């Protein structure tokens, strides 16, 4: 069982505006998902502990949240429980699919349960392959959820499309309607296939996601984005319109027809420029500035629609001590901005 803080909650008026999908008293359920199998670098599994050490629980409590801090999901035990014979069935175009798939199935169950209990799942990764589990759980509990995916990369690959086979580049591809013909053929992800009676797990519809911050997109992903008409704001668009207009357009796109729709925010720290977040596995120059990075979180928070969120790919081992600390500090700041911190 996690520990729940007893801090004072925001005023009733504020509570009515923010986080309307969360029961009162507002409870944030921290779910540590220290996944490292979706990409080739060690160290992403340190993300949850480093963000806690930096003051995550205290920061959330100071914003008026009750905090349920759950033990990190035990992906190591899941790995040990898989028989050695099964590993021979893995595909080279979906590396470590058994480990990623079984871990994400567990995460999906936890996220679904937290949402159904009207708690706010705050998922702390880990690499972005955990998005398979977090988004699957979100869609089970709230199938009409709109998704804001903040990332340098589209993460829209499937095993057939991927240039690397790394599964941190596949979470949207695995859940997007129509992209994967048969999940049962991907070891570890059979749970995403239709059941024996033909019932299919909820899928993400192309008009239910907005990308923000893209700047490193594979050729096959670009074709899918165009063909499906997926809303995507690249760094060019941010330069052209400004981050304020991009966020207005994004929220209008997802909430215009249904202002009460829940939103899931998935934030890859590599969306930020390496000058601000050097300690991440796939850093690409030309990313979000410090203020742009925070503005996205602040804007989604102020919409009142945010119902779940995650931050991923914080890996302090991939930089010197100063760069690692700077990346953790930025990750903590983004989380607190998501959860209601504002300038005034």
C-alpha positions in Angstrom: 0.0 0.0 0.0 1.2 3.5 -0.8 1.4 6.3 1.7 -1.2 9.1 1.4 -0.3 12.6 2.5 -2.7 14.7 4.6 -1.9 18.1 3.1 -4.7 20.7 2.6 -6.5 20.6 -0.8 -7.1 23.6 -3.1 -10.1 25.8 -2.5 -13.5 24.5 -3.7 -13.6 27.0 -6.5 -10.2 26.0 -7.8 -11.0 22.3 -7.5 -14.1 22.8 -9.7 -12.0 24.2 -12.5 -9.0 21.9 -12.4 -8.8 18.1 -12.7 -12.6 17.6 -13.1 -12.0 13.9 -13.9 -10.5 13.3 -10.4 -12.7 12.6 -7.3 -12.6 14.9 -4.3 -10.4 14.8 -2.3 -8.0 14.9 -5.3 -5.5 12.0 -5.2 -2.5 11.6 -7.4 -1.4 8.0 -7.7 2.3 7.8 -8.5 3.1 4.7 -10.6 6.8 4.1 -11.1 7.4 2.1 -14.3 11.2 1.6 -14.5 11.2 0.0 -17.9 14.5 -0.2 -19.7 13.9 -3.0 -22.2 12.3 -0.8 -24.9 15.7 0.8 -26.0 19.4 -0.1 -25.8 20.6 2.0 -22.9 20.7 1.2 -19.2 19.6 3.8 -16.8 16.1 4.7 -17.7 15.0 2.5 -14.8 16.5 5.1 -12.5 14.0 7.7 -13.6 11.3 7.0 -11.0 13.7 6.9 -8.0 15.6 10.0 -9.1 12.4 12.1 -9.5 11.2 11.0 -6.1 14.6 11.9 -4.5 14.3 15.3 -6.2 11.1 16.0 -4.2 8.2 14.8 -6.3 6.0 13.8 -3.4 6.6 17.1 -1.5 6.0 19.1 -4.6 2.6 17.4 -5.3 1.5 17.8 -1.7 2.4 21.5 -1.8 0.0 21.8 -4.8 -2.8 20.4 -2.7 -2.8 16.8 -3.9 -3.2 13.8 -1.7 -0.4 11.5 -2.8 -0.5 7.8 -3.1 3.0 6.6 -3.8 2.9 3.1 -5.0 5.9 0.7 -5.1 7.6 0.7 -8.5 6.3 -2.0 -10.8 8.5 -5.0 -10.5 9.6 -5.6 -14.1 12.6 -7.7 -13.0 10.4 -10.3 -11.4 8.3 -10.4 -14.5 11.4 -11.0 -16.6 12.5 -13.9 -14.3 9.0 -15.5 -14.5 9.3 -15.9 -18.3 10.6 -19.3 -19.3 13.8 -19.3 -21.3 12.1 -21.2 -24.1 9.8 -18.3 -24.8 12.6 -15.9 -25.6 13.4 -18.0 -28.7 10.0 -16.9 -30.1 10.9 -13.2 -30.1 11.1 -11.3 -33.3 14.2 -9.3 -34.3 12.0 -6.4 -35.4 10.4 -6.2 -31.9 13.3 -6.4 -29.5 12.6 -7.6 -26.0 8.9 -7.8 -26.8 8.2 -10.4 -24.1 9.7 -8.2 -21.4 8.1 -5.0 -22.7 4.7 -6.7 -23.4 4.4 -8.5 -20.0 5.5 -5.3 -18.2 3.0 -3.2 -20.1 0.2 -5.5 -19.5 0.8 -5.1 -15.7 1.0 -1.4 -16.1 -2.3 -1.3 -18.1 -4.1 -3.1 -15.3 -2.8 -0.7 -12.7 -3.7 2.4 -14.7 -7.2 1.2 -15.5 -7.9 0.5 -11.8 -6.6 3.9 -10.7 -8.8 5.7 -13.2 -11.9 3.7 -12.3 -11.3 4.7 -8.7 -11.2 8.3 -9.8 -7.5 8.7 -8.9 -5.1 10.6 -11.1 -2.5 8.1 -12.5 0.9 9.9 -12.7 3.2 7.4 -14.4 6.9 7.9 -14.1 9.2 6.0 -16.5 11.2 4.3 -17.7 11.5 4.4 -21.5 8.6 5.3 -23.7 7.6 1.7 -24.5 5.6 2.0 -21.2 3.2 4.0 -23.3 1.8 0.8 -24.6 0.6 -0.1 -21.1 -0.3 3.3 -19.8 -2.4 4.2 -23.0 -4.0 0.7 -23.1 -5.1 1.1 -19.5 -6.4 4.7 -20.2 -8.4 3.5 -23.2 -10.0 0.7 -21.3 -11.2 2.9 -18.5 -12.0 6.0 -20.7 -12.3 5.0 -24.4 -13.0 8.5 -25.5 -9.8 9.9 -24.1 -7.9 12.4 -26.2 -4.1 12.1 -26.3 -1.4 14.8 -26.3 1.9 13.2 -27.2 4.9 15.5 -26.6 7.9 14.0 -28.2 10.7 14.6 -30.7 9.6 11.3 -32.2 6.3 10.0 -33.4 6.5 6.5 -31.8 4.2 5.3 -34.5 6.2 2.4 -35.7 5.1 -1.2 -35.9 7.6 -4.1 -36.1 7.1 -4.1 -39.9 7.8 -0.4 -40.1 10.6 0.1 -37.5 14.1 0.8 -38.7 15.6 -0.3 -35.3 13.2 -2.8 -33.7 13.3 -0.8 -30.5 9.9 -0.8 -28.9 10.1 2.6 -27.3 9.4 3.8 -30.9 6.2 1.7 -31.1 3.6 2.6 -28.4 1.3 4.6 -30.7 1.8 2.2 -33.6 0.8 -0.7 -31.4 -2.5 0.9 -30.3 -3.5 2.9 -33.4 -6.6 1.5 -35.1 -5.7 -0.6 -38.1 -1.8 -0.4 -38.0 -1.1 -3.9 -36.5 -2.8 -6.8 -38.3 -2.4 -9.4 -35.5 -1.0 -8.6 -32.1 -1.0 -12.3 -31.3 2.0 -12.7 -33.6 4.1 -10.4 -31.4 5.4 -12.3 -28.3 4.3 -10.6 -25.1 1.6 -8.5 -26.7 -1.0 -11.2 -27.3 -3.2 -9.4 -24.7 -3.8 -6.7 -27.3 -5.3 -9.1 -29.7 -9.1 -9.7 -29.9 -10.5 -12.2 -27.4 -11.9 -15.6 -28.5 -15.4 -14.1 -28.8 -14.0 -11.4 -31.2 -14.1 -8.5 -28.7 -11.2 -6.1 -29.5 -9.5 -4.0 -26.9 -10.0 -0.3 -27.3 -7.9 1.2 -30.0 -6.7 4.8 -30.4 -8.4 6.5 -33.3 -6.4 8.8 -35.6 -8.5 11.8 -34.7 -7.9 11.4 -31.0 -4.2 12.3 -30.8 -2.2 15.4 -31.2 1.6 15.4 -31.6 3.6 18.4 -30.3 7.3 18.9 -30.8 8.1 16.4 -33.6 11.4 16.9 -35.3 12.9 13.4 -35.9 10.2 11.3 -37.7 10.9 8.1 -39.7 9.9 8.0 -43.4 7.2 5.3 -42.8 5.8 7.3 -39.9 5.5 10.4 -42.0 3.5 8.5 -44.5 1.1 7.2 -41.8 0.6 10.6 -40.3 -0.3 12.0 -43.7 -2.5 9.0 -44.8 -4.5 8.9 -41.5 -4.7 12.7 -41.2 -3.2 12.7 -37.7 -2.9 16.1 -36.2 0.8 16.9 -35.7 2.6 20.1 -34.7 6.3 19.9 -35.5 9.0 22.2 -34.3 8.5 24.1 -37.5 4.9 24.8 -36.5 5.9 25.9 -33.1 8.4 28.3 -34.6 5.8 29.5 -37.1 2.7 29.9 -34.9 4.3 30.1 -31.4 3.6 27.7 -28.6 0.5 29.6 -27.4 -1.3 29.2 -30.7 -0.2 25.6 -31.0 -1.7 24.7 -27.6 -4.9 26.6 -28.4 -5.2 24.7 -31.7 -4.4 21.3 -30.0 -7.0 21.7 -27.2 -9.6 23.0 -29.6 -9.0 20.0 -31.8 -9.4 17.5 -28.9 -12.0 19.3 -26.9 -14.0 21.4 -29.4 -16.8 18.9 -29.8 -16.7 17.6 -26.2 -15.3 20.0 -23.6 -15.7 17.4 -20.9 -13.5 14.8 -22.7 -10.5 13.5 -20.6 -7.0 14.1 -21.9 -3.9 11.9 -21.4 -0.6 13.7 -21.6 2.4 11.7 -22.5 5.7 13.7 -22.2 9.0 12.4 -23.5 11.8 14.5 -22.0 13.6 14.3 -25.4 11.0 16.8 -26.7 13.1 19.4 -24.9 16.2 20.8 -26.4 19.4 18.9 -25.2 20.6 22.3 -23.8 17.9 21.8 -21.1 17.6 18.0 -21.0 20.9 16.4 -22.1 20.4 13.1 -20.1 18.1 11.2 -22.4 18.6 8.4 -24.9 17.7 9.9 -28.2 18.5 13.6 -27.8 17.9 15.7 -30.9 19.0 19.3 -31.3 16.4 22.0 -32.0 13.8 21.1 -29.4 11.5 22.9 -27.0 12.9 25.8 -25.0 12.6 25.7 -21.2 9.5 28.0 -21.3 7.8 26.2 -24.2 8.3 22.9 -22.4 6.6 24.2 -19.3 3.9 26.1 -21.2 2.5 22.9 -22.7 2.0 21.4 -19.2 0.6 24.6 -17.8 -1.9 24.9 -20.7 -3.1 21.4 -20.5 -3.5 21.7 -16.7 -5.5 24.9 -17.0 -7.9 23.2 -19.5 -9.3 21.2 -16.6 -9.4 18.1 -18.9 -6.2 16.4 -17.8 -7.1 13.0 -16.3 -3.7 11.1 -16.6 -0.1 11.8 -17.4 3.3 10.3 -17.8 6.9 11.4 -18.2 9.5 9.2 -19.7 13.1 8.8 -20.9 14.8 10.6 -18.0 18.2 8.8 -17.9 20.8 10.6 -15.7 23.5 8.0 -16.6 23.7 9.4 -20.1 25.3 12.7 -19.1 27.8 14.1 -16.6 26.6 14.7 -13.1 25.5 18.3 -13.8 23.6 17.3 -17.0 21.9 14.5 -15.2 20.8 16.7 -12.4 19.5 19.4 -14.8 17.4 16.8 -16.7 15.9 15.4 -13.4 15.2 19.0 -12.3 13.4 19.7 -15.6 11.4 16.5 -15.4 10.3 17.4 -11.9 9.4 20.9 -13.0 7.3 19.6 -15.9 5.4 17.2 -13.6 4.6 19.9 -11.2 3.4 22.1 -14.0 1.1 19.3 -15.2 -0.3 19.0 -11.8 -1.2 22.6 -11.3 1.8 24.8 -10.5 1.4 28.2 -12.0 3.3 31.5 -11.9 0.5 33.2 -9.9 
